[in-house]
């Protein structure tokens, strides 16, 4: 697409379950050039994230009240980041231990 990298931030973010990239990502800042391709207008519909391809149901336990919360793409809470941001539904705490992880078949 004739873009150029103007900056690279290795180990930019951590992702649970993204073993293919060692659970870490890097961020690239791109800049256009005189030869940059025109804007791409089609919608991207393929899976983008590991969790969309390799779906799991994870069970977390709140460290404060021991409430059990299920996290997965088909659950009310899709990611551990969402769970931490929203807090435990019972006590509001944002610290959890993962106690179980199972693959979801049929995707």
C-alpha positions as CSV (number, residue, x, y, z in Angstrom):
1,X,0.0,0.0,0.0
2,X,3.1,2.2,-0.1
3,X,3.0,3.3,3.5
4,X,6.2,3.9,5.5
5,X,6.8,3.1,9.2
6,X,7.6,6.2,11.2
7,X,7.7,4.6,14.6
8,X,7.6,1.2,16.2
9,X,6.6,0.4,19.8
10,X,7.5,-3.2,20.7
11,X,5.6,-5.0,23.5
12,X,3.0,-2.3,23.2
13,X,0.2,-4.3,24.8
14,X,-0.4,-7.7,26.5
15,X,-3.1,-10.1,25.3
16,X,-4.2,-13.2,27.2
17,X,-4.6,-16.2,24.9
18,X,-2.5,-14.7,22.0
19,X,0.2,-17.3,22.1
20,X,1.0,-16.9,18.4
21,X,2.5,-13.5,19.2
22,X,3.8,-14.4,22.7
23,X,0.8,-12.6,24.3
24,X,2.4,-9.3,23.3
25,X,1.8,-6.9,20.4
26,X,3.7,-4.1,18.9
27,X,2.3,-0.8,17.5
28,X,3.5,0.7,14.2
29,X,2.8,4.3,13.3
30,X,2.4,4.5,9.6
31,X,2.7,7.5,7.2
32,X,1.5,7.9,3.7
33,X,3.8,8.5,0.8
34,X,3.3,9.9,-2.7
35,X,2.5,6.3,-3.9
36,X,0.1,5.4,-1.1
37,X,-2.9,3.4,-2.5
38,X,-6.3,5.0,-2.5
39,X,-8.6,4.4,0.5
40,X,-10.0,0.9,0.8
41,X,-13.8,1.0,1.0
42,X,-14.8,-2.6,1.4
43,X,-15.8,-4.0,4.9
44,X,-13.4,-6.4,6.5
45,X,-15.4,-9.4,7.7
46,X,-12.8,-12.1,8.6
47,X,-11.8,-12.9,12.2
48,X,-9.1,-10.5,13.4
49,X,-8.4,-11.5,16.9
50,X,-7.2,-14.8,18.4
51,X,-10.3,-14.9,20.6
52,X,-12.5,-14.8,17.5
53,X,-10.8,-17.8,15.9
54,X,-9.8,-19.8,19.0
55,X,-12.9,-19.2,21.2
56,X,-12.8,-20.0,24.9
57,X,-14.9,-19.8,27.9
58,X,-12.9,-18.6,30.9
59,X,-14.0,-18.8,34.5
60,X,-12.7,-16.1,36.8
61,X,-13.1,-15.8,40.6
62,X,-13.2,-12.4,42.3
63,X,-10.3,-12.0,44.7
64,X,-12.4,-10.0,47.1
65,X,-15.8,-11.9,47.4
66,X,-15.1,-15.2,45.5
67,X,-17.9,-14.6,43.1
68,X,-17.6,-16.6,39.9
69,X,-17.8,-14.8,36.5
70,X,-17.8,-16.4,33.0
71,X,-15.9,-14.5,30.3
72,X,-16.1,-15.3,26.6
73,X,-17.1,-14.0,23.2
74,X,-20.6,-15.5,23.7
75,X,-21.0,-14.2,27.3
76,X,-22.3,-10.9,28.6
77,X,-18.6,-10.1,29.4
78,X,-16.4,-10.9,26.4
79,X,-12.9,-10.1,27.7
80,X,-11.0,-9.9,31.0
81,X,-10.4,-6.2,30.2
82,X,-14.1,-5.6,30.1
83,X,-14.6,-7.5,33.4
84,X,-11.8,-5.4,35.1
85,X,-13.3,-2.2,33.8
86,X,-16.9,-3.1,34.9
87,X,-15.8,-4.7,38.1
88,X,-17.2,-7.7,39.9
89,X,-21.0,-7.8,39.5
90,X,-21.3,-8.7,43.2
91,X,-18.8,-6.4,45.0
92,X,-17.3,-4.1,42.3
93,X,-13.7,-5.3,42.8
94,X,-11.5,-5.3,39.7
95,X,-9.1,-8.1,40.6
96,X,-9.7,-11.7,39.6
97,X,-8.0,-15.1,39.3
98,X,-8.7,-17.3,36.3
99,X,-9.7,-20.7,37.6
100,X,-10.7,-22.5,34.4
101,X,-10.4,-22.2,30.6
102,X,-12.1,-24.4,28.1
103,X,-12.3,-24.3,24.3
104,X,-15.7,-23.6,22.7
105,X,-16.3,-26.0,19.8
106,X,-18.5,-25.4,16.8
107,X,-16.9,-22.2,15.4
